[in-house]
């Protein structure tokens, strides 16, 4: 069951990443990605995975130490839950980058590689986008989805 949930996590997010990266100007992409609920399936997988282990997770997170986190995350349920966590939050960040970059009028040719980088190495992708973001203001006829 854990392995199935691990596999499903990626497939729940992949269609949205595909739209943002490969079809950013398609009129339906913006409408589909507008909902933060696109992150819901991986979040549900995360909840299902940690529910039976919530005591172990809580103990490791309340007083975090590397050895305790390694123990909790080192097993199948912990690794699968960490993956679902990464996928959900990377998708949420990618969604923000997509929407914010559109409001600022950035070219999809610039943003698509940053979104791909965000899938693989979210902190680096977000950092690079934030650097790009410093150079622009929202286009006057556009609004930001959320201010950061």
C-alpha positions in Angstrom: 0.0 0.0 0.0 2.8 2.4 0.9 4.5 1.9 -2.5 1.3 2.4 -4.4 0.7 5.7 -2.5 4.3 6.7 -3.2 3.8 6.1 -7.0 0.4 7.8 -7.0 1.8 11.0 -5.5 3.8 11.8 -8.6 0.9 11.0 -10.9 -1.4 13.3 -9.0 0.9 16.3 -9.6 2.3 15.5 -13.0 -0.6 16.8 -15.1 -0.4 20.3 -13.5 3.4 20.5 -13.9 2.9 19.5 -17.5 0.4 22.2 -18.2 2.5 24.9 -16.5 5.7 23.9 -18.3 4.6 22.7 -21.7 1.3 24.6 -22.2 1.7 27.8 -20.2 -0.2 29.9 -22.8 -3.1 27.6 -23.4 -6.2 29.4 -22.2 -7.3 26.5 -19.9 -3.9 26.2 -18.1 -4.4 29.4 -16.1 -7.9 28.4 -15.1 -6.9 24.9 -14.0 -3.9 26.1 -12.1 -5.8 28.9 -10.4 -7.2 26.6 -7.8 -4.9 25.8 -4.8 -6.9 22.5 -4.6 -4.5 21.0 -7.2 -2.3 20.3 -4.3 -5.0 18.4 -2.4 -4.3 14.8 -3.7 -0.6 14.7 -2.6 -1.7 16.3 0.7 -4.3 13.5 1.3 -1.6 10.9 0.5 0.6 12.5 3.1 -2.1 12.4 5.7 -2.9 8.8 4.9 0.7 7.8 5.2 1.4 9.5 8.5 -1.9 8.7 10.2 -0.7 5.3 11.4 2.7 6.7 12.4 1.5 10.1 13.8 3.0 9.3 17.2 6.5 8.6 15.8 6.3 11.7 13.6 5.1 13.9 16.3 7.9 12.8 18.7 10.5 13.4 16.0 9.1 16.8 15.0 8.4 18.3 18.5 12.0 17.9 19.6 13.8 17.5 16.3 17.2 15.8 16.2 18.9 14.5 13.1 19.0 10.9 14.5 15.3 11.0 15.3 14.3 12.4 12.0 16.5 9.9 10.2 14.8 7.1 12.1 11.3 8.3 11.2 12.0 9.2 7.6 14.3 6.3 6.9 11.6 3.6 6.7 9.1 3.1 3.9 6.2 5.1 5.4 8.5 8.0 6.4 10.2 8.2 3.0 6.8 8.0 1.2 5.3 10.7 3.4 8.3 12.9 2.9 7.9 12.4 -0.9 4.2 13.4 -0.7 5.2 16.4 1.4 7.8 17.5 -1.2 5.5 16.9 -4.1 2.6 18.8 -2.6 4.6 21.8 -1.5 6.7 21.9 -4.6 3.5 22.0 -6.6 2.1 24.8 -4.5 5.3 26.8 -5.0 5.3 26.0 -8.7 1.7 27.2 -8.9 2.7 30.5 -7.2 5.7 31.0 -9.6 3.4 30.3 -12.6 0.8 32.7 -11.5 3.1 35.4 -10.3 5.3 35.3 -13.4 2.2 35.7 -15.6 1.1 38.7 -13.6 4.6 40.2 -14.1 4.6 39.4 -17.8 7.6 37.0 -17.8 8.1 34.9 -20.8 7.3 31.2 -20.5 10.7 30.5 -22.1 12.2 32.0 -18.9 9.8 30.5 -16.5 9.4 26.9 -17.8 13.0 26.0 -17.0 12.6 27.5 -13.6 9.5 25.4 -13.0 11.4 22.3 -14.1 14.1 23.2 -11.7 11.5 23.6 -9.0 10.2 20.1 -9.5 13.7 18.7 -9.0 15.3 21.1 -6.6 12.5 23.4 -5.3 14.6 25.6 -3.0 17.0 26.4 -5.9 14.1 26.9 -8.4 12.3 29.3 -6.0 15.5 31.1 -5.1 16.2 31.8 -8.8 12.6 32.8 -9.5 12.8 35.3 -6.5 15.9 36.8 -8.1 14.1 37.1 -11.4 11.1 38.6 -9.6 13.2 41.3 -8.1 13.7 42.8 -11.6 10.0 43.3 -12.4 6.8 44.7 -11.2 3.3 43.4 -12.0 2.1 44.6 -15.4 -0.4 47.4 -14.9 -3.3 45.4 -16.4 -2.6 42.3 -14.4 -3.1 41.4 -10.7 -1.0 39.1 -8.5 -2.6 36.0 -7.2 -1.0 36.6 -3.8 1.7 39.0 -2.7 4.9 37.6 -1.2 
